[in-house]
Amino acid sequence: MPPRDMLAKLDIKRIVTDGDMDGLMAAAVLRHGWPEAEVIFSHPAEIRSGYLDSLIDEHTAICDLPFHPACGLYIDHHATNKPTEEQREMFEARGGHVHWMEADSAARVAFELFRPIFDLGALAPLMDMVDRLDSGRISHEEFLSDHPVIWLSRTISASYPEYTHGLLEKLVAGEELSSIMADPSVEARIADKRLEQENVRALLEVSSKVHDRLAVARIDGTGFRTNGYLVTAHFGEECDACMIIHGNVDGKIGESDGWPLSASFYTNSFLHSDGGIFDLTQLATLLDSSGGGHRNACGCRLVALDDEGHLEEREVEAADVQRNIDAWMDVWAQRTS
């Protein structure tokens, strides 16, 4: 359906999007179509767990997050989030619209959809780096550089809704990147992130190891979160991919300062720019049926396992962390390259 017809047919009042740079940019694009829409920055686990079910209906657009059949508009690019043909047929039969495509970012899917009818010139200069950040195509040199989009991306989080909404309004208003970067709140946030990155690097020295060319980073219980770029940059050519354990054993979904235990898996894109030597979604979906993402960047929740590695119906405990890691390492060890 042409975007003008879709705009006329859909009455979007709420945009639920991932709380990262990709999700922020996707929301900025959609706000051109529905300027009064409320924006909620979320996380895949909040969609998969049903935490946001009461907020999602035919007036909701979901971007850069798992598919939800109750929404009215779905925009994404993750392979494991792609609705099945049956899901798509049922969704569209009741008036929903799916715009899933193979692209480097969800923001790119939204950008290409709405570019024919809106002036997105202010967002265009950011798109290349947003694509490359989300698809794992930035170089080691760029990661260590002072590139403004890279540093801006590090400040964005669903845990800081007021700050992230402020950035959204600046992007929607067409404010130039140089002006955004000069904002005192952005400068302060970047300064905090520089210090945090140093602290995480120090933490990796004592809490992480490389096993069979997979870097295992244990930052759970520390209050820190990070991504694969930092971990693989830290270990360099020693690893082909990394596994990051973060969150808290007593964390709850929806608590910005106390997320439950989860794992993220990333290809060392500095070594492997083509998606890596192994489809990491095999790890993300091994124990948690709602896990997923990209071949080279994905994640899941930790689950309760017994000593033999079988699922148990109970709350996750501290001892489960190593059991989950052992199960993932067994699958990793079976890779053929």
Backbone torsions as a table, in degrees:
resi	resn	phi	psi	omega
1	MET	NA	131.2	178.0
2	PRO	-57.2	145.8	-175.5
3	PRO	-59.6	-33.7	178.6
4	ARG	-64.5	-40.8	178.5
5	ASP	-66.0	-37.6	179.1
6	MET	-65.5	-41.8	177.8
7	LEU	-61.0	-40.5	-178.6
8	ALA	-69.6	-31.4	-175.0
9	LYS	-86.1	-36.6	-176.0
10	LEU	-91.2	139.6	176.4
11	ASP	-114.3	81.7	-175.5
12	ILE	-83.9	121.0	179.8
13	LYS	-112.4	-12.6	-178.0
14	ARG	-144.8	136.3	176.3
15	ILE	-117.4	118.7	176.7
16	VAL	-106.5	120.8	-172.5
17	THR	-140.3	158.4	179.7
18	ASP	-64.6	145.3	-178.2
19	GLY	-87.8	52.5	174.1
20	ASP	-134.2	-175.2	-176.0
21	MET	-60.8	-40.6	179.3
22	ASP	-63.3	-47.5	179.5
23	GLY	-64.3	-38.3	178.1
24	LEU	-62.2	-45.9	-179.4
25	MET	-67.1	-38.8	177.4
26	ALA	-61.5	-42.3	178.7
27	ALA	-64.5	-38.4	179.3
28	ALA	-62.2	-38.8	177.1
29	VAL	-64.9	-48.0	-176.7
30	LEU	-66.0	-29.6	178.9
31	ARG	-66.1	-19.0	173.2
32	HIS	-66.7	-31.7	180.0
33	GLY	-85.6	-34.5	-178.6
34	TRP	-131.7	77.6	-172.3
35	PRO	-62.6	-21.5	-179.1
36	GLU	-94.7	-0.6	-175.6
37	ALA	-67.1	137.2	172.9
38	GLU	-71.4	141.8	178.5
39	VAL	-116.4	128.4	176.8
40	ILE	-116.5	121.9	176.2
41	PHE	-89.7	126.3	-170.5
42	SER	-132.2	-159.1	-176.4
43	HIS	-149.4	148.3	-179.3
44	PRO	-51.3	-38.5	-177.8
45	ALA	-63.2	-30.8	-179.9
46	GLU	-70.1	-31.5	176.3
47	ILE	-75.3	-49.5	-174.9
48	ARG	-64.8	-31.8	-177.0
49	SER	-82.8	-10.8	-176.8
50	GLY	86.3	5.9	-177.1
51	TYR	-59.0	-31.4	-177.2
52	LEU	-104.5	12.2	-175.6
53	ASP	-54.4	-39.0	-175.8
54	SER	-68.9	-15.0	-178.2
55	LEU	-100.9	-6.0	-172.6
56	ILE	-106.7	120.5	176.7
57	ASP	-147.9	-167.1	-176.5
58	GLU	-65.8	-10.1	177.8
59	HIS	-97.1	11.8	-176.1
60	THR	-110.5	134.6	170.0
61	ALA	-104.5	134.3	177.4
62	ILE	-115.7	129.3	-178.3
63	CYS	-128.0	137.4	171.1
64	ASP	59.6	31.2	-178.9
65	LEU	-141.4	168.8	177.8
66	PRO	-58.8	151.1	-179.9
67	PHE	-63.9	140.2	175.0
68	HIS	-131.1	119.8	-172.9
69	PRO	-66.9	-13.3	-177.8
70	ALA	-88.1	-9.9	-176.5
71	CYS	-77.6	172.7	179.7
72	GLY	-101.0	-27.7	-178.9
73	LEU	-139.4	130.7	-179.8
74	TYR	-126.0	124.8	-179.2
75	ILE	-129.1	123.6	-179.8
76	ASP	-165.2	175.8	-179.6
77	HIS	-142.2	-1.5	-179.5
78	HIS	-73.5	132.3	-177.7
79	ALA	-60.2	-41.8	-176.4
80	THR	-78.2	-8.0	177.9
81	ASN	-96.7	-7.4	-175.3
82	LYS	-63.8	124.5	178.6
83	PRO	-62.1	145.7	174.4
84	THR	-69.2	166.4	178.4
85	GLU	-60.3	-39.0	179.0
86	GLU	-65.1	-44.0	178.1
87	GLN	-61.9	-42.4	-178.0
88	ARG	-65.7	-43.1	180.0
89	GLU	-61.5	-44.6	179.8
90	MET	-66.2	-40.7	-179.0
91	PHE	-63.8	-47.3	-177.9
92	GLU	-73.5	-26.6	178.6
93	ALA	-65.2	-28.7	179.1
94	ARG	-96.4	9.2	174.1
95	GLY	104.1	3.2	178.6
96	GLY	-78.3	161.7	-179.6
97	HIS	-128.2	126.0	177.3
98	VAL	-107.6	129.2	172.5
99	HIS	-129.5	79.9	175.4
100	TRP	-106.8	133.9	176.0
101	MET	-151.7	155.8	175.6
102	GLU	-72.2	109.2	-177.6
103	ALA	-150.8	164.3	-178.7
104	ASP	-72.5	-21.2	-179.1
105	SER	-154.2	156.6	173.4
106	ALA	-67.5	-33.0	176.8
107	ALA	-59.0	-37.5	178.3
108	ARG	-65.6	-39.9	178.0
109	VAL	-60.1	-47.7	180.0
110	ALA	-66.3	-41.6	-178.0
111	PHE	-61.1	-46.9	-178.7
112	GLU	-69.5	-30.4	179.0
113	LEU	-67.7	-42.1	-173.1
114	PHE	-100.4	-8.3	-178.6
115	ARG	-59.3	-33.3	-179.2
116	PRO	-66.4	-19.3	-174.1
117	ILE	-121.3	-6.8	178.5
118	PHE	-129.5	153.7	174.4
119	ASP	-83.0	102.5	-179.7
120	LEU	-106.1	23.9	-175.9
121	GLY	-59.1	-32.4	-179.2
122	ALA	-71.4	-26.8	-180.0
123	LEU	-87.6	-24.5	-173.8
124	ALA	-54.6	-41.6	-178.1
125	PRO	-63.9	-20.0	-179.6
126	LEU	-88.9	-17.2	-167.3
127	MET	-64.3	-39.8	-177.2
128	ASP	-60.8	-45.9	-179.3
129	MET	-71.3	-34.4	175.5
130	VAL	-60.7	-44.7	177.1
131	ASP	-58.4	-47.4	-173.9
132	ARG	-72.7	-34.0	175.5
133	LEU	-63.5	-45.2	-174.1
134	ASP	-76.0	-24.1	-178.0
135	SER	-100.6	3.4	177.8
136	GLY	74.0	36.8	-177.0
137	ARG	-116.8	27.1	172.6
138	ILE	-96.0	148.9	-177.9
139	SER	-82.0	165.8	176.6
140	HIS	-60.1	-39.7	179.7
141	GLU	-64.6	-41.9	178.5
142	GLU	-64.8	-39.9	180.0
143	PHE	-60.0	-38.4	-178.5
144	LEU	-86.1	-1.5	-175.8
145	SER	-85.6	-178.2	175.9
146	ASP	-103.0	30.1	179.4
147	HIS	-56.9	127.8	-173.4
148	PRO	-61.5	-38.7	-178.6
149	VAL	-68.6	-36.9	178.4
150	ILE	-63.5	-45.5	-179.7
151	TRP	-70.6	-37.0	177.3
152	LEU	-61.4	-41.2	-178.8
153	SER	-60.7	-32.3	-178.5
154	ARG	-71.1	-18.3	-177.9
155	THR	-89.6	-10.2	-171.2
156	ILE	-90.3	133.7	179.5
157	SER	-162.9	145.9	173.3
158	ALA	-65.2	-17.5	178.4
159	SER	-74.9	-13.7	178.9
160	TYR	-121.1	66.0	-172.7
161	PRO	-61.5	-39.7	-178.2
162	GLU	-63.9	-46.1	178.6
163	TYR	-63.3	-46.9	-176.7
164	THR	-67.3	-35.4	174.7
165	HIS	-65.9	-33.6	176.1
166	GLY	-62.9	-41.9	176.1
167	LEU	-63.4	-40.7	179.7
168	LEU	-57.8	-46.8	-178.1
169	GLU	-64.3	-35.2	177.5
170	LYS	-65.5	-42.9	179.9
171	LEU	-66.6	-42.9	-179.5
172	VAL	-64.8	-35.8	-179.6
173	ALA	-75.1	-7.5	178.4
174	GLY	84.3	20.3	-179.9
175	GLU	-67.3	138.2	-178.7
176	GLU	-69.9	152.7	-177.8
177	LEU	-58.8	-40.4	-179.1
178	SER	-60.9	-37.6	178.7
179	SER	-70.3	-40.6	177.9
180	ILE	-61.6	-43.7	-177.7
181	MET	-67.1	-24.6	-179.5
182	ALA	-85.6	-6.8	179.6
183	ASP	-64.9	133.3	-177.8
184	PRO	-56.6	-36.1	-180.0
185	SER	-67.5	-35.7	178.2
186	VAL	-71.0	-44.2	178.7
187	GLU	-59.2	-42.2	179.8
188	ALA	-65.9	-39.8	-180.0
189	ARG	-66.5	-40.1	178.3
190	ILE	-64.9	-40.4	177.2
191	ALA	-59.9	-41.9	177.2
192	ASP	-62.7	-40.6	-178.3
193	LYS	-69.7	-32.6	176.2
194	ARG	-63.2	-44.2	178.8
195	LEU	-66.7	-41.9	179.4
196	GLU	-62.0	-40.2	179.8
197	GLN	-62.8	-39.2	177.0
198	GLU	-63.4	-40.6	180.0
199	ASN	-66.0	-39.4	179.0
200	VAL	-67.1	-40.9	177.3
201	ARG	-59.5	-41.3	177.8
202	ALA	-65.5	-38.1	178.7
203	LEU	-65.0	-39.0	179.8
204	LEU	-61.6	-29.7	-179.8
205	GLU	-61.9	-31.9	-173.6
206	VAL	-110.4	-14.6	-173.6
207	SER	-120.1	10.4	-175.5
208	SER	-134.7	148.4	177.0
209	LYS	-144.2	159.4	174.1
210	VAL	-102.1	121.9	177.4
211	HIS	-119.4	118.5	176.6
212	ASP	52.9	43.4	177.3
213	ARG	65.3	20.1	170.9
214	LEU	-117.0	115.8	178.1
215	ALA	-77.3	125.1	179.3
216	VAL	-109.4	112.6	-176.5
217	ALA	-107.1	114.5	179.1
218	ARG	-98.5	95.1	175.1
219	ILE	-115.6	14.9	176.5
220	ASP	-64.3	144.6	178.9
221	GLY	77.4	3.1	-177.9
222	THR	-99.7	-15.6	-175.2
223	GLY	87.0	-7.3	179.6
224	PHE	-93.9	152.6	169.9
225	ARG	-132.9	150.1	176.1
226	THR	-153.1	-179.7	-179.7
227	ASN	-125.6	-179.5	-174.6
228	GLY	-67.1	-26.7	179.5
229	TYR	-58.8	-48.1	-177.2
230	LEU	-66.7	-43.0	-176.9
231	VAL	-68.0	-45.9	-178.8
232	THR	-71.5	-30.1	174.0
233	ALA	-65.8	-37.1	-179.4
234	HIS	-65.0	-43.3	-176.5
235	PHE	-91.4	-15.4	175.3
236	GLY	59.8	-133.3	-174.2
237	GLU	-76.8	0.3	178.3
238	GLU	-70.5	-23.7	-173.4
239	CYS	-127.1	149.3	173.1
240	ASP	-94.1	-20.2	-179.9
241	ALA	-161.3	173.9	177.9
242	CYS	-139.7	157.6	175.5
243	MET	-125.1	125.7	-179.2
244	ILE	-117.1	123.7	176.3
245	ILE	-101.5	123.2	179.8
246	HIS	-140.0	175.5	-177.0
247	GLY	96.2	-168.7	-175.9
248	ASN	-133.1	145.6	-177.6
249	VAL	-62.6	-28.4	178.6
250	ASP	-105.8	17.0	-179.5
251	GLY	-72.9	158.5	179.8
252	LYS	-128.4	142.8	175.8
253	ILE	-60.9	132.9	179.6
254	GLY	97.4	-10.6	177.0
255	GLU	-94.2	108.3	-172.3
256	SER	-62.4	-27.3	-179.1
257	ASP	-105.2	12.5	-179.1
258	GLY	-156.0	62.6	-178.3
259	TRP	-72.5	150.2	177.4
260	PRO	-68.4	166.3	-179.9
261	LEU	-61.4	132.9	178.4
262	SER	-150.1	169.1	-179.6
263	ALA	-131.3	143.6	173.6
264	SER	-122.0	142.9	-178.3
265	PHE	-124.6	131.1	-177.8
266	TYR	-137.3	136.9	168.7
267	THR	-69.2	146.5	170.8
268	ASN	-75.4	89.0	-174.4
269	SER	-70.6	-14.8	175.2
270	PHE	-69.9	-28.0	176.0
271	LEU	-95.9	-36.7	-173.3
272	HIS	-125.1	98.2	-176.5
273	SER	-88.8	0.1	-175.2
274	ASP	-106.9	18.9	-180.0
275	GLY	106.7	-10.2	175.4
276	GLY	93.0	177.2	-174.9
277	ILE	-89.9	-3.5	-174.0
278	PHE	-151.5	139.6	177.2
279	ASP	-78.4	103.3	-173.8
280	LEU	-70.2	-13.6	175.9
281	THR	-65.6	-18.3	174.3
282	GLN	-63.1	-31.1	176.3
283	LEU	-79.3	-43.8	-175.8
284	ALA	-64.9	-27.0	-178.4
285	THR	-105.2	1.3	-175.9
286	LEU	-63.2	-46.6	-175.1
287	LEU	-110.1	-29.3	-177.1
288	ASP	-112.9	109.5	-176.8
289	SER	-64.1	-18.0	179.3
290	SER	-97.3	4.2	176.6
291	GLY	-74.0	165.4	177.6
292	GLY	159.3	-164.5	-177.3
293	GLY	139.6	-137.2	178.4
294	HIS	-96.7	162.4	173.7
295	ARG	-55.3	-37.9	-174.4
296	ASN	-105.5	1.7	179.7
297	ALA	-160.8	112.7	-174.7
298	CYS	-157.1	179.1	-178.5
299	GLY	-165.5	174.7	-179.3
300	CYS	-165.2	172.8	174.0
301	ARG	-89.6	153.9	171.2
302	LEU	-80.0	149.3	-176.7
303	VAL	-124.3	164.4	177.9
304	ALA	-80.3	127.2	-179.4
305	LEU	-130.4	148.3	173.2
306	ASP	-85.6	-177.1	-175.1
307	ASP	-65.1	-20.8	178.2
308	GLU	-93.3	1.9	178.2
309	GLY	86.4	17.9	179.1
310	HIS	-94.1	144.9	179.4
311	LEU	-62.4	140.4	175.9
312	GLU	-125.3	147.2	179.6
313	GLU	-88.9	83.0	178.1
314	ARG	-161.7	173.5	177.0
315	GLU	-69.9	147.9	177.5
316	VAL	-69.0	136.3	179.3
317	GLU	-117.5	168.6	-177.7
318	ALA	-57.6	-38.1	-178.4
319	ALA	-66.2	-19.2	-179.4
320	ASP	-70.5	-22.1	-177.0
321	VAL	-59.3	-51.2	-178.4
322	GLN	-67.1	-33.7	177.7
323	ARG	-63.8	-41.5	176.1
324	ASN	-64.0	-45.0	179.8
325	ILE	-59.9	-43.8	-179.7
326	ASP	-60.6	-40.6	179.9
327	ALA	-64.7	-42.1	179.0
328	TRP	-67.9	-38.1	179.4
329	MET	-65.2	-34.4	177.6
330	ASP	-62.0	-41.9	179.2
331	VAL	-70.0	-42.7	178.5
332	TRP	-57.2	-38.8	-177.5
333	ALA	-65.9	-19.2	-178.4
334	GLN	-88.5	1.4	-179.9
335	ARG	-61.2	155.7	-173.1
336	THR	-101.6	0.2	179.3
337	SER	-138.1	NA	NA
